Amino acid sequence: MLDKLRAVTGDAGVLTGTDVAALAIVRPRSTQEVSAVLALCKDARQPVVTQGGRTGLVRGCEAGQGELALSTERLNRIEEVDAVGRTVTVQAGVVLQMLQEAVQKEGLYYGVDFGARGSATVGGSIATNAGGNRVIRYGMTRASVLGLEAVLADGTVISSMNAMLKNNTGYDLKQLFIGSEGTLGVVTRAVLRLHELPSSQCTAMVACDDFESVQRLLKHMGRRLAGDLAAFEVMWQDYFHLATTLPARGRSPFDREPALCVLVECDGSAGESDAAHFADALEAAMTAGWVADAAIAQSVEHRDAFWRIRDSVEALHSFSPAFHFDVSLPIVEMDAYVSHLQAEVRRRWVGGRCWVFGHIGDGNLHVSVAPASHEAGIQRIVEEIVYEPLKRCRGAVSAEHGIGMAKRPWLSVTRTTEEIDLMRRLKQSLDPLALLNPGRVVGVTADATN
Ligand SMILES: Cc1cc2nc3c(=O)[nH]c(=O)nc-3n(C[C@H](O)[C@H](O)[C@H](O)COP(=O)(O)OP(=O)(O)OC[C@H]3O[C@@H](n4cnc5c(N)ncnc54)[C@H](O)[C@@H]3O)c2cc1C
């Protein structure tokens, strides 16, 4: 098998050895090579796990013994930027930050951005339908994918490299591969939608006394800034405290620690007058009584310092055990959900901690729980506390990180039996031998008739 793979990709395309947890890592350079690799795997009934930047948070790309890892690291070409059509054509292994920087040179902007930009790939972000910091303005990755090319489990190439905003010719096949976490095909190339580079960026840290004020501020800023509101990130007090207190590097811009802190940002196209408009909108919110205090970034360094507070997730990693979640629920349900969660953690465990922050404009909360307990089955108990209330409020156990292997036991909390059954049927029809990312998202066994 390894010799056959080397014949396809060249010697440098196959890595083996003690550093490699999987059977081997195969690194194709083109769609055709991916196709040839998957055809070989089909003949050998060899399970394959696709790996992009390996920044995924649900163990989807972890390849075990007996699995072949297919890395997209050599599929790393930016093929074409179309400045008029505002599109870019890339191979799937291109790193997000490389893409952002390349299109910026052409005065264009790619709307998907998140903390792992330095390693995460375009293919991985498509496979997980990644969200991030600018979803409120530009949507999830799905909204930025115009076309793509993918290889099915039997090596068939589905080239759907549409570059137009409008194309209603039959089923929109690219959607099968967006967010299905590599279980239906390997994405090899994509055509992505771009926007004009904003000419101004205004950022503020805002202190609010209660969640009602946060909701009013969101509506108000959305209306006043029209389509320019690009981020609305909320930190509950416990998280804000952690992120602005030593050993964290962030420092609060406020005299008094707020009950809730909002990082609000707008991407404008009217240059300097955007700053005045942004300040006016915040002042009106203050006059209305929804804002207790506010600090507007006066420089790029200020802005970066504000975002560092929001992105201080490493502060959470000093607690053990600690469990991290990425849930979705309607904004109007959030306050009650968070209060219930915090009270439940305190009630069950003396010294238990719970931190919450998130992209609330998108209905997405990141929750971390450190139960200060090593009792047996602790992870399951914490997961139950976080996930079970989502049933009632029509939420989701994963807002943006996906299901992978880590969240599979919880898929049915927020998806119906019929939905999961249809997912299985899709998987079985596209990958009857269950060779692509087996055991991720939905568990499907090989169809014995194939
Ligand atoms: C610090 C940090 C911050 C993060 N912030 C966010 C955030 O704000 N929003 C968010 O959504 N996620 C976030 N993530 C999660 C992660 O970065 C995303 O899920 C990202 O899209 C994964 O891309 P990757 O290239 O690393 O994919 P991997 O981790 O390599 O793979 C992820 C999944 O996609 C599959 N896959 C990868 N490439 C392909 C391909 N070409 N074809 C088919 N399947 C493929 C893999 O098999 C696996 O199931 C964050 C992660 C970290 C570490």
The ligand as an ORCA input file, in Angstrom:
! r2SCAN-3c Opt
* xyz 0 1
  C      -7.146     29.140     19.308
  C      -8.271     28.574     18.493
  C      -9.348     29.410     18.174
  C     -10.404     28.903     17.418
  N     -11.436     29.739     17.142
  C     -12.447     29.275     16.383
  C     -13.546     30.139     16.075
  O     -13.620     31.268     16.518
  N     -14.512     29.645     15.283
  C     -14.475     28.366     14.789
  O     -15.393     27.980     14.074
  N     -13.464     27.532     15.095
  C     -12.451     27.945     15.865
  N     -11.429     27.105     16.188
  C     -11.476     25.709     15.726
  C     -10.685     25.412     14.436
  O      -9.672     26.343     14.246
  C     -11.616     25.365     13.239
  O     -12.484     24.278     13.372
  C     -10.875     25.248     11.879
  O     -11.835     25.420     10.869
  C     -10.177     23.928     11.665
  O      -9.340     24.054     10.523
  P      -8.072     23.096     10.348
  O      -7.474     23.352      9.018
  O      -7.170     23.202     11.508
  O      -8.793     21.683     10.303
  P      -8.450     20.300     11.130
  O      -8.402     20.607     12.557
  O      -7.196     19.759     10.520
  O      -9.672     19.460     10.743
  C     -10.954     19.757     11.243
  C     -11.966     18.790     10.609
  O     -12.076     19.058      9.211
  C     -11.663     17.925      8.433
  N     -10.911     18.454      7.296
  C      -9.803     19.238      7.337
  N      -9.446     19.577      6.083
  C     -10.339     19.001      5.245
  C     -10.491     18.979      3.826
  N      -9.645     19.601      3.020
  N     -11.523     18.253      3.319
  C     -12.393     17.608      4.129
  N     -12.281     17.578      5.467
  C     -11.266     18.282      6.021
  C     -10.853     17.060      9.384
  O     -10.911     15.694      9.035
  C     -11.551     17.322     10.724
  O     -12.703     16.546     10.838
  C     -10.376     27.559     16.971
  C      -9.291     26.741     17.300
  C      -8.267     27.226     18.059
  C      -7.108     26.320     18.367
*
